[in-house]
Amino acid sequence: MEDHFEEDRETCRKFLTDFYQEHVVGRGRKRKVFKYADQLTKLANREEVAMTIDLDDVAEDDQDLADRIAQNTKRYVRLFEDAVDELLPQYRSGELAHKDILDVYIEHRLLVESRRAPEREGDRDPRNRYPPELLRRYEIYFRHMSAVKALSIRKVKADNIGKLVTVRGIVTRSTEVKPMMKVATYTCDQCGAETYQPIGGPTFMPLFLCPSQECQTNRSGGRLYLQTRGSKFVKFQELRIQEHSDQVPVGNIPRSMTVYCRGEVTRQAAPGDHVCVTGVFLPRMKTGFRQLVSGLLSDTFLDAHCVWKVKKTDETEAASDTLTDAEVQALSEEPDFYEKLAYSLAPEIYGHEDVKKALLLLLVSGVDRNPHGMRIRGNINILLMGDPGVAKSQLLTYIDRLAPRGQYTTGRGSSGVGLTASVMKDPVTNEMVLEGGALVLADQGVCCIDEFDKMMDADRTSIHEVMEQQTVSIAKAGIMTTLNARVSILAAANPAYGRYNPKKSAEANIQLPAALLSRFDLLWLIQDKPDAENDLRLAQHITYVHQNSVQPPAHFEPLDMKVMSRYIALCKTKEPAIPEALTDYITGAYVEMRKEARNEQNYFNNTYISPRTLLTILRLSTALARLRLADVVEREDVNEAMRLMEMSKYSLYADETGSRAVKPVDAIYRIVREISDSKSIRLEEARQRVLAKGYTPVQFDECLYEYERLNVWQINHSRTRITFVH
């Protein structure tokens, strides 16, 4: 066994010194780069602390050694540490410029020992010698082979004990980074000798009696006292990761795993991050009464070597990465790409074209602004409400799957602390710690809340701050802090009494406070109105999907979900700005909307035209510019944003008075008549205002032709101006 140990250590040493990669330098010349020899030089000169050994490099040099490292990782960590201890003096260049407290401490102790009576090193007790853990200023980590697929927490079992595994999940809790003792140093009160105790686990039994030769000979019974300055501490942090919702079988609850991070692996993830963790799967040994109670059972944890953040769908995207950025750019230049993207959003659900366009803008979101420390959110909040059975929950489920960081919850199954943050006692340190809720875990993502109307009023008030300030303020159990919750909220609510009653306001139907409703940028009412032609098409669509498990053929093929997510991620890299030329147009449109709301007889419309409405126009406009991968917002973006707002408002108040709906041609005439200050108006100005109200260019042209035929107005030969006859 000793021969195998020495042979393996020699193999590790040889790998560190001899492994190289060939890099191409100009004109086709190749240069050898000794990857780990360079790292050894940096370790020796204290320029770096961590050495990460890639198992792909080990497999390239010796596949058998890579397999042995993956099967028995803790042993090979010690072997590589011994190899680095031997090699470091060869790579050190001169004296160290900066010495830490342990260097000064050890030099002083060596000077004191040299002045004492010479003592043979072999006669000293091993506990009186400097342990290697005390002298090491580096850490060894392994990175798993790239061909190894990340496991779900559910698939890590007893067979993986002691092996190197890669696990994927979402961080639900992270503790503070605290010092953990690695080597305890004691001083004897009688002889002054020092004793060192390496600590390998979470607990240890302190030493009390001095084991030095002098105390043993004189039988003086020297007592040991812990020297904090002479001991060695490392950074320690505990993470709690939970498996993704798509990895949980139906009817099961998500499983969790404890991750121990030490040294340079700490502070790599925060609650809500989707991470991959490579580490050694180990049992956690209990001591004392706990061991007596647990019997043969043992808790497990993952001793982390590498922690890196991933997107929610990185694994599926890596499997079939078919589109390049140039191809995505080419797709965006298609003339009807906006409609194609909206149709590709849940294509199995029939209709709801404008609702899908609004959800597409929610995924892209607007641009955040931070003028002089004040935060103006760019995230878009949408509330879907209406009759039962109009696919609201299906739309929410699809958005949750498509969003890079999505959380899905229901109103009745959520509490206030479950949405924001809860205070819990940490089982390791027994301190009060914060555990993020659904809104905090969905930071920079989307939180879908179904059955929004069934939430308790006390729980619903916790969402107010998140929806506007994008933060969660906590003042509980002595913890006063503010957590980021930069999240878009997509909520679905049912009417209070069965079906939606158009004779009543939105507040009376949904029974939500106006302060909360005003925080939603768009409120869509999806009604189930009887219509023979529409009902027939809907029934044919549903039966086709039920029979074939795919949407019916359309005039263009819907985009794949992976392509959608890649395109949305590309859109979020853009930061479009609003030019000066559009400022007057946007402010004029907002003032006109306020004027209309004030003049209308309906009392309930006043709730939705507020200064937040202006911010909604800006958010939707920048999201539309992002969707085009543009850097500047154009007039068409503003018109489309205002059209979506008008359509959402029209869905709420179309039939509220109980009278028959006005024809589009008559409504357009009324708009043109209202905006004309004198007996004439520029045709292009009238067109822009009408399109901003949600009408199409075809309807505007029909109105021009109809009222010109009736001799109500006249249009000049160049078709640039409308003049009223009366």
C-alpha positions, 0 to 999 in steps of 0.5 A, a space after each residue: 500500500 505504501 508503494 502505491 501511495 508513493 507511486 501515485 504521489 509521483 504521478 501527481 507531481 509529474 503531472 503538475 510539472 510536465 502538463 502543457 498545452 499548445 497555443 497558436 502564436 502569430 503566423 501559425 507558430 505554436 508555443 507550449 504553455 505549462 498550465 499548472 507550472 505557472 499556477 505553482 509559481 503564483 502559489 509560491 509567490 502568494 499571488 493566488 490561493 486556489 489551484 483548480 485542477 481540471 479533470 479534462 486535463 488529467 484525462 488527456 494525460 492519464 485517463 486512469 488517473 482521472 477515473 481514480 480521482 473521481 472515485 476517491 477524491 479526498 485521497 487525491 486531494 492529500 496526494 496533490 497537496 503533498 506534491 505541491 508541498 515538495 514543488 513549491 520551494 523550486 518555484 519560489 522567486 526570492 523573499 516574500 514581499 508581504 508576510 502574514 501574521 502566521 509567517 511572523 509567528 512561525 519565524 519567531 518560534 523557530 528563532 526561540 527554538 534555535 536558542 534553546 538546547 538542541 533537541 533531536 527532531 525525531 524525539 519530539 512528539 508529532 503534536 509538537 511539530 508544525 503540521 502541514 496544514 498550518 504551513 500551507 497557504 493554498 487550496 486544491 480543488 478539482 473540476 469535473 470532466 465536461 462530458 459528465 452531466 450534472 445530476 439532480 439532487 434526487 439521483 445522488 445516492 449512497 453509491 456516490 459517497 466519497 466520489 466527485 459529483 456535479 449537482 444542479 439546483 437552486 440556492 434557497 439559503 446561504 449563511 454568512 461567511 465565518 471563520 472555521 478553525 483548521 489547526 488549533 495551536 496551544 501553549 503550555 503554561 509550565 514549559 512554554 512548548 506549543 502543541 498543534 491539533 489539525 481539525 478535520 471535522 465540524 467539531 473537535 475535542 480541545 487538548 488539556 495536558 501538555 504532551 511535550 517531553 519536558 512536561 512528561 519527564 518532570 511530571 509537572 502536569 502543564 495545562 494547554 491554553 488555546 492561542 488564537 493568533 497562532 491557529 489557522 482559520 479558513 472561510 466557511 459558508 453553508 449553502 442549501 440547494 433545492 432541485 428544480 421544479 421540472 426535476 420533481 416527479 409528480 406527487 413528490 416534494 422537492 429534495 434539498 442538499 447541504 453544501 459546505 463551501 470553504 476558502 475561495 469557493 465561498 461567496 459564489 452564489 446567493 439565494 435564488 441563483 441557479 447553480 451547478 456544484 462540483 464536490 465530494 459527497 460525504 456523510 456527516 458524522 454525529 457525536 455525543 447524544 445525537 449519534 446515540 439517537 440517530 443510530 446507524 443513519 447519517 446525514 450527508 453533505 457536499 464538500 464543494 470544489 467548484 460553484 458556478 451560476 447557470 441559467 434555468 435552461 442551460 442544460 437543455 440549450 447546451 444539448 442542442 445549440 443550433 442558432 448562432 447570433 448572426 442567425 438570430 439577428 437575421 430572424 429579427 429582420 423579418 417583416 412580421 417577426 413581432 407577430 411570429 414571436 407572439 404566435 410562438 408563445 404558447 401556440 397550443 392556446 387559441 387566440 389571445 394575440 394581443 395578450 401574447 404580445 403583452 406577455 412577450 414584452 413582459 419577458 423582454 422587459 423595459 430598461 431600468 433607470 437610476 437617476 441620482 440614486 432613485 430606481 425607476 423599474 423597467 420590469 413590466 407587471 401584468 394582471 390577467 383576469 376574466 372568466 374561468 376556462 380561458 387558459 389563464 393558468 396555462 399561459 402562466 405555466 408556459 411563461 414560468 417555463 420560458 423565463 430564465 428565472 421563473 417561480 410559479 405559486 398560487 394565491 391560496 398556497 402562498 403566505 406573505 413571508 413565503 413570497 418575500 422572506 422569512 427569518 429562521 434559525 440556522 441549524 449550524 450556528 443557531 443564529 437567526 438568518 433570512 431565507 428568501 421567498 418566491 419573489 426574492 428567488 425570482 430576482 431578475 426573472 418572472 414570478 407567476 401568481 395564479 388565483 391572485 384574488 384568493 390571497 389573504 389581504 394581509 399577505 397581498 400587502 407584502 407585494 406592494 413594495 416589490 411591484 414598484 420599488 423592486 425591494 423587500 424591506 425586512 425588520 424582524 428578529 433584530 435583522 434590518 435589511 433590504 433584499 433585491 426583488 427585481 422581478 416582473 409579476 404576472 398574476 391571474 385572477 378570477 371574478 368574485 362571483 362566477 363570471 365577469 360582470 361588465 356592468 361593474 368596475 374592475 375593482 368590484 369584479 376582482 375585489 382588489 384595492 385600487 392601489 394594487 391595481 395601479 401598480 400593474 402596467 396592463 390589466 387584461 380582461 379575457 371574457 368568454 363571450 358566446 360567438 358561433 363563428 369564434 366558438 367553432 374555430 376554438 372547438 376545432 383548435 382544441 380537438 386538433 390539439 387533443 388528438 395530435 398533441 400539437 398545434 394546428 398548422 398555421 400560415 407560419 411555423 412557430 419558433 422553438 422554445 430554445 430559440 425563443 429563450 435565446 432571442 429573449 436573452 439577446 434582447 435583454 443585452 440592449 439598452 435603447 434610449 428615447 430620442 428628444 424628438 419623441 419626447 413631445 409626442 409621448 407627453 402630448 399623448 399622455 396629456 390627451 389620455 388624461 383629458 379623455 379620462 377626465 371628460 368621460 362620464 365613467 367614474 372608474 376610468 380615472 383609476 388607471 390614468 395616472 403618472 404611472 401610466 406614462 412610465 408604462 408607455 416608456 417601459 413598453 416602448 423600450 421593450 419593443 425597441 429591445 425586441 427589434 434589437 435596436 438602440 433607439 426607440 422609434 415612433 412605431 414603438 410608442 404607437 404600439 405601446 399605446 395601442 396595447 394599453 388602449 386594447 387592455 383598457 378596451 377589454 375592461 370597459 368596452 361594454 360597461 355602459 350596456 349600449 351597443 358597441 360603436 363601429 370603428 369608422 365612427 369611433 375614428 371620426 370622433 377621434 379626428 374631430 376631437 383632436 382638430 383645433 380648427 376646421 382642418 388637421 394634418 392627415 399624418 398627425 390624425 393617422 398617428 393619433 388614431 393608430 395610437 388608440 388601437 385602430 389599424 391603418 385599414 380602418 383609418 383608410 375606410 373612415 377617410 373614404 366613408 366620410 369623404 363620400 358623405 361630404 363631411 370632410 375633404 382631402 386635398 390632392 396631395 392627401 396631406 390635409 383633412 378639411 371639415 366641410 361644416 
